[in-house]
């Protein structure tokens, strides 16, 4: 990771807009997120084949972190995999050779273009949670 690499930080807190963070080391990521361990979920834009790496809390489920609705929607819509991402995430790009790079613009474009989908999933989840309680 090069100094001042820009990541797109997506909080699991409801109604929170993604923000850009700059990191230079893995320690910066741990400091910003509070994670103990992380894992990487590879995202691929089906139109351009461009990729991005979603860094996720590896123990988010175990430590009771809330569902990250934006990140979960990205996994459902982009990866066609239905699973809930727990906790905050940071999205970076990569150079194909192992180097972490700035987040790609297509991720921001996807979030903006899918706000209705994300809102619908959030509302449906709230309704399901309310009916279970």
N, C-alpha and C positions, 0 to 999 in steps of 0.2 A: 504494500500500500504506500502510495506516494504521499508526501505532506499535503495537507489541505484537500484531501479527497472528499468530494461532496456526495452525501447520501441523502435519500429521501426518508425522513423519520415519520412513521405512521403510528400514532398513539392508539392504544386500545380504548382510550376514554371516548365516550360518545360525543358526537358533534365537535370533534377536534380536527382541524385542517392539517394535512401533512406539512411538515416544515423541512427546510434544508439544514443539515448539520455538516460540519467539516471535521474530519478526523484525519489523524496522521499515523495512528498506531491502533492495534487491537485494544490496548489499554484504554484509549479514548472511547471506543465502542462500549466497553464494559462500564466506564464511568458514566456515560450518557444514559445507558439503558438500565444499569443495575443488575444485569444478567450475571450468572455464574458460569454458564456454558451457552453456546449458541450452535445452531445448525443452519445450513443453507438450503433454500428451496430454489431451484432453477426455474425461471419463468422464460417463456419464449413467445415473442410476438408472431402470431401465425401468418400475418401478412408480409412481414419483412424478414422473418427468421432472426431478428435481433434478440439478444438475450439480456436478462438482468438476474441478479442474485438477491433473493429476499432473505436477509439474515433474521432468524427467529430465535426466541428464547427456547432453548432445548428442554427446559423443565417447566415451561409455562403451565402445562396441565397439572403437574404435580404440586406446584406452589399456589394453585388457585387463581392464576391470572385471568382476567376477563377475556372473552372472545374478542378478537380484533376483527370487526365486521368488514372493514375495507380489505384487509389482507386475506380474509377468508373468501370474500367475493372474487378477489383476483385468482385465487387457487381454483375456485369452482368454474369461473368463466374462462380463464386462460389455460389451465391445466386439465380441466374437465375432471377434477378430483374433488370430491365432496368431503372436506374435513375442516374443522375449525382451528384456525391459528389462534393461539393464546398469547396475550401480552403484546407489547410494542414490537415493531419490526423496523428495520432499516433496509432500504433497497439501494444497492450499488450496481454498477456495471462491472464488466470484466473484459480482459483483453484476449481471452481464449488460451492464454499461456500461464494462467494462475495469478496474474496481477489484478488487484481490485482497482476499479476506475470509477469515475463519476457516474451517478445514476443516469440512465438514458432518458431522453425526453419522451419517448413513447410511453413510458410508465405514467408520467404526469398526464399525457394526452388520454390514456386509457381511463384513468381515474375521473378526469373531467367528463369524458364521453359516456361514462357508465354511472353517473351520479344517481340516475333514476333506478337502475338495477340495485345499486348499493342501498338506497333508501327503502326500496321494496323489501329487500332481504332483512334489513334492520327491523322494519315494521312487522314482518311476518314472525321473526324471532321473538319480538316483544309479545305478540299475541299468543304464541305457543307457550312462552314462559308464564304469562298471566293465566292461561287456561290450565296449566299444570299445577299451579299453586293454589 
